[in-house]
Amino acid sequence: MGKKSKIYTKTGDDGTTGLVGGNRVKKYDLRLEAYGTVDELNSWMGLLRSHHLKENETRYLIQIQNKLFNIGSRLASDEKGDEYTRLLSINEDDIKAVEDAIDDLEENLPELTRFILPGGDVVVAQCHIARTVCRRAERRILEFAEHHPVQPEILQYINRLSDFLFVLSRKLAAERGVNEMPWEH
């Protein structure tokens, strides 16, 4: 049996981290802000998945989590690593899958005529937290894209994903009998 590798490498002790492809950048680099926020979002999706959800909802979350790992890998790739992670690219079918999931979840929901306050149930509130983290990930990716090429489909996917999380929050509220509380201005 081979020697087990250790989780710690000590290579980041100088405040840098390695990219897919070999370059090293500071841990506060825009690239890390982008893919780190995607990683945070993926963790929130995992928390959502830990609740007792319907089979289709869990399936959607697992598919999305896998795509978020792909997105993180693409964002973590320098020019050399780009070739290595090219097969992980997001495509129109991935975006369509999120749109189809939104349509499926939204099918029997009442029309939304007012803004609603996040919350009312733990899992519903967690959907809203994930949605806001998703929006932050989108902002971080956009900021990074001002300086480095980013596949446009990644931004489209993340944009749709925040819509998915909003609709999932509404669907879970309806399934759990949680009344949506309208914003009173």
N, C-alpha and C positions, 0 to 999 in steps of 0.2 A: 504494500500500500504506500502511495506517495505521501510526501510531507504536506501537511495541511498548511495552506497559506493563512497569514494573519490578516485580520480586518484592518489593522493599523499599519500604515506604511511609513509614517513620519515625514513623507515628502511635502506635506502641506503645512509643516510647522513654521515655514517662512512666510505664511500668508498667501501662498499661491496654490492653485489646483491645476491638474492636468486635464486638457481637453482630449476628446476623441481625435486622434491624429498626432498628438504629442506635444503641441505647444502648451506653455504654462501661462496662466493669467492670474491677476490678483483675485482674491475671493470676493471682492466687492465689484468686480467687473460687471458691466451691463449684461453681458451674456449670462453670467451666473444669476443675476437678479431675474432674468427672464426664465431660465430653465429651473431655477430654484422655486419660483412662484408656481410654475407648472407642477413641480414635485409636491409642493404644499397642497395644491388643488387635488392632486391624485390622492393624497392622504385623507383629505376631506371626503372624497368619493368613497374611499375605503371605509370610513366611518359610517357613511350613509348605507353602504352595503351590509354593515354589521347589524342593521335593524331587520326586523322580520318584514321583508318586502315581498311583493308578488314576484313570481318567477320572471315575468317579462321585464320588470323594473330592475331586478338583480342582473339579468342578462345584459340590459342596456349599460348598466354601471360597469360591469366587467369589460365589455367591449370598449367603453370610453376609457377606462383605466389603461388598457393595453395601448390605445392610441395616444394617451398622454405620455406614456413611456417612450413611444416612437417620437413624439414631438420633442420631449426632453433630450433624447439622443441626437436628433437633428440640430437642435439649438446648441448642444454641447460639442458639436463637431467643428473643428477648424477646416481650412481648405483641404488638407490631406485626409482628414476624417470624413469629409463630405462624401467621398467615394465609398467609404466603408458603410455609411449609414443611408446611402441613397435609397436602398430598398425599403427603408422605413418611412419614406415620404408619405404625406397625407395626400389623398386624391379626391376627386369629385364624388366617388362612391362613398367615401368615408363621410363627407359632408352630407350627402343624401341620406345616409343611414341615420344621422342625428336628426335631420328634418323629418324623416319617416317616424322616428321614435317620438318626436314632438307631436306630430299629427295623431299618432296612436294614443298618447297620454291625454291629449287635449279633446279627444273625440266627444266625450260626454260631459265635459265641464261646462258650467254656465258661462255665458259671455261676461267678460270683464269690462265693467263700465267705469271703474274708479281705481285709483291706486290703492294697494292694500299694504297694511303694516306687516312686516316679517314676524313670524312667530305663531303662537297658539298651541304648539306641540313641539317637543324636542326635535323630532326628525324633520319637521317642516322648517323650523328655525335653522337647522343644520344645512338644509338645502339652500336657504337664503345666504348663509355664511359662505357656502361653496360657490354660490353665484357671484358674490362680491369678490371673492378670491379669484374667480375666473375673470372678472372684469379687470382686476389688477394685473393678472397674468397678461391679458390682452394689451394693457398699457405698457407693461415692461417689454413685451415682444415688439410692439410698435416703436418704442424708444430704441431698442437694440437694432431694429431694421433700418433706422436712419443712418446707421454706420456700417452695417454688414448685410449681405443678402440674406433674406428670409423667404422661404417658399410661401407665396401668397395664400395657398390653401391652408396653411397653418393658422393664419389670422382668421380666415373664414370659418374654420372648424371651431376655434376658440370662441368666436362671436356667436355661432349657433349654440355652442355648449352652454353659454350663460342663459340663452333662451330655454334650452332644455331643462336646466336646473330650476328656472322659474316655474315652468309648466309642471315639472315633477313636484315642486312644493305644493302647487295647487291640487294636483292629483292626490297626493298623500293626505292633504288636508281634507279633501272630499271623502276619501276612503276611511279616514279616522273620525269623521263627523266633527271636524274642527271648523268653526265658522270663520270665514275670512273677515278680518276687521278692516273696514275702509279707513283711509287717511281722512281725517277731519281737519281741514285747513281753516 
